[in-house]
């Protein structure tokens, strides 16, 4: 029922149009790098925990 003003009038610029793809809170390259490094360290620590659990389970089975 209600359209955006930019859609109604051709003379207006589409600054406030709803079709713009600007994402608020776009991250800087430094913060993106930090985020990916944190993901990698979290994944590697999870892998180490799994490996430790497997090793503990195997070593406990050999104690006969």
N, C-alpha and C positions, 0 to 999 in steps of 0.2 A: 504494500500500500504506500509506504513512504520510501522514496528513493533518496539517494544521496544528492546533495545540491550540485555536485560536480557532474552527475549523470544527467540532470535536467537541462542545464544550460551549457551550450557548446563553448561559450566565451570564457568560462571559468577553467582554471587549471585543475588538474586532478590531484591536488595536494592532499586533500582529505578524503579521497575516494577510497572505497572499501577494497578495491582490487589491488592496492599496493602491497608489495611483498616485503616490506621492511619488517624485520624482526627486532623487537625491543630487547635490549640486553644482549646484543651481539657481543661475543667475547673477543678479546684481543689475542693475537698469536701467542703471547707469553702465557696467558691463562689457559689457552687450548693445549699448549705444550705441557703445562703443569698437570692438567687434567688427565692427559694421556699417560704421562709418567706415573701418576698415582694409580691409574687403572692397571698398568703393567705390573707395578709393585704389588698390588693387591692380588692379581692373578698369580704371580710367582710365589707369593707367600701361601696362597691356597694350595698350589701345586706342591710346595715343600711340606705342608701339613699332611697332604694325602700320602706323599712318599714316606714320611715319618710313620704314619699309621700303618702302612703296608710293611715297613721294615720291622716295626714293633710286633706286629702280628706274626710275621715269619719267624722272628727270633724267639717269641714265646712258644711257638710250636716245636722248636728244636730242643727245648729244655726238658728232655725226658730222662 
